Amino acid sequence: MSTIFFYGPELEKDKRKELISSFTKKANELTGIDEAAFVVYLRNTDPGYVGVGGILLEDKK
């Protein structure tokens, strides 16, 4: 199985479904691996636990 991890903001169900579908279709297109072989994990990431350029993401907002 091929695995895709996405770390990002919390999304509503319709957006999660669209993201998973898009990742799967594009990965299939680029690799030729059957779509059924992909597992996609969406992980919610709190801006208070992410640093960008040495600064907490929540402080950059």
C-alpha positions as CSV (number, residue, x, y, z in Angstrom):
1,M,0.0,0.0,0.0
2,S,1.1,3.5,-0.7
3,T,0.5,6.1,2.0
4,I,-0.1,9.9,1.8
5,F,0.0,12.0,4.9
6,F,-1.3,15.6,5.0
7,Y,-0.9,17.8,8.1
8,G,-3.0,20.9,8.0
9,P,-5.9,22.8,9.5
10,E,-9.2,21.2,10.5
11,L,-11.5,20.9,7.5
12,E,-15.2,20.2,7.1
13,K,-16.2,16.8,5.9
14,D,-16.9,17.8,2.3
15,K,-13.4,19.4,2.1
16,R,-11.8,16.3,3.6
17,K,-13.5,14.1,1.1
18,E,-12.5,16.3,-1.8
19,L,-8.9,16.4,-0.6
20,I,-8.6,12.7,-0.2
21,S,-10.1,12.1,-3.7
22,S,-7.8,14.7,-5.3
23,F,-4.7,13.3,-3.6
24,T,-5.6,9.8,-4.6
25,K,-6.4,10.6,-8.2
26,K,-3.3,12.7,-8.7
27,A,-1.0,10.0,-7.1
28,N,-2.6,7.4,-9.4
29,E,-2.1,9.6,-12.4
30,L,1.6,10.3,-11.6
31,T,2.6,6.8,-10.4
32,G,0.3,4.4,-12.2
33,I,-0.5,2.7,-8.9
34,D,-4.1,1.6,-8.6
35,E,-6.2,4.1,-6.6
36,A,-7.4,1.3,-4.3
37,A,-3.8,0.9,-3.1
38,F,-3.6,4.4,-1.6
39,V,-4.3,5.2,2.0
40,V,-4.6,8.9,2.8
41,Y,-4.3,10.2,6.4
42,L,-5.4,13.8,7.2
43,R,-4.0,15.0,10.4
44,N,-5.2,18.2,12.2
45,T,-2.4,20.5,13.1
46,D,-2.9,23.1,15.8
47,P,-1.0,26.4,14.8
48,G,0.3,26.5,18.4
49,Y,2.4,23.3,17.7
50,V,3.8,24.3,14.3
51,G,6.9,26.5,13.7
52,V,7.6,28.2,10.4
53,G,10.9,30.1,10.0
54,G,11.6,29.7,13.7
55,I,8.2,31.3,14.7
56,L,5.1,29.6,16.0
57,L,2.5,29.6,13.2
58,E,-0.1,31.0,15.6
59,D,2.1,34.0,16.2
60,K,2.4,34.7,12.5
61,K,-1.3,35.0,12.0
